[in-house]
């Protein structure tokens, strides 16, 4: 099926299920899906029902789209995302972003749980993504370009919207929530990085490393959307502390900062015009 036909089919299915058209998209990472539970008058649509949507097997991902009202805005929240390491193509990973754009969404907030590379950071910190480094050697835009979806060579000089970041900082100060800013490195996974790889990543200028977010951000920018990226730093990356890494810890720490994270997003939505 043609890409545009698939996007339209998924969009039309969602529109037939909802009462109000969303204006803001949310992609919720590992352990951060509880934000979707705050949505009022929610419509829950399992990914398995949406044409051409994949289904994540990652722990901490609920596999449903939740559409409803949050802080006075109509949002479409992905409660769980798809990862490259699961074997999905990058077209499958980013397909929901294409559908969000087709629904009329112009701003998207992409979140993740990830490891801190910057030794000045602490597990439990929230980090606004200022820029990213793609370490995977691939790109979701490789292949024929559909000019109706975006330009062949999109500019990523401001991949993460400065105005949305400024707004998030204002909200964090109002809520007395300390928030960091930094560069996010995309690692394919599913293995965590080795200590030597973390030293390389730090040398390259990254402050955090994770296995998601960048493909969605690239496609959102290709589609002309504004992107805000927020990372929950759940652990110090491999080799910084003399201890092994595990996904259970990632989920636990993400859950512990959930109240702070939910408050920030809700406050931010109130301020977005």
Phi, psi and omega in degrees: 000142177298142184305315182295323178296319179295317178300313182295323180295317177295316179302312183296324178298315180295316181299328179287346182261341189248162182258334181232144182276125182289150178245344181228136178256145177231131172244116189257124184277187184305125176076002184249006185291346181298339177303325180295337179289345179275349183291132181269149183048052187284147168247118182263122180237108178300141178303327182296342180267339184276124181306129173075003174282144174274186177220124181278141175257004183291142178295136178091010180240124189271347176062052173208151174262129180242121181243131180174198185260133177219118180054040176082001178245148173272121185239155170242113185250125172276110179270081189110145182230175179255144184241146176301323184291345178282353180101002176287149170289161178291336172297319179290320180300320187260357182306317179301329178294319177300319181293319177302315178299318180295332176287348181105006180287131182248343179232138183226135177252116183252126183239161178202162167254131187210177181263143179276126175263323177291120184288353175275354179267163183227140175307133185104346176291151169256141182230125170282131180279121179267334183192171177222163174237123180268108183259008188271344181078011176222177186205137182293349181263002177296135181118183180302141180258132174265109186297340178286342180264336182166167183288155180300319185238081183288147179276129178245025179294337173224070182296328182243120193299125182295319182294320177294323177296316179299319179296318179296323179293318178300314180296319181297324179291321177298324183269000182057042177253121178285131182226135179265168172229145181183179182265134182255130177257132179266117179250135187295325187070188005277354175289144167291161183288155174279163176304321179294321179294323177295321176298320177298314183297320177295318179299326180287344175109013179272149178256341181209159180220139180203181190247027183206199167074311185298313179299320179295319180295318179299313182292323177298317177294321176302325181275358178085021181269156172274137185238132168241127179249130179231124178254138169261114183278105190265344183198161170279136183298162188306133175094342179287315173248150182276069179205149180287162180253149174208154187288335178300317178297320179302311181295319182297313182292320178300320179293324181294327182263011186301319181298316178296318181294312181299317179299318180296313182295316180297319178295322179294318180298324178298329185269338181290129181269000000 
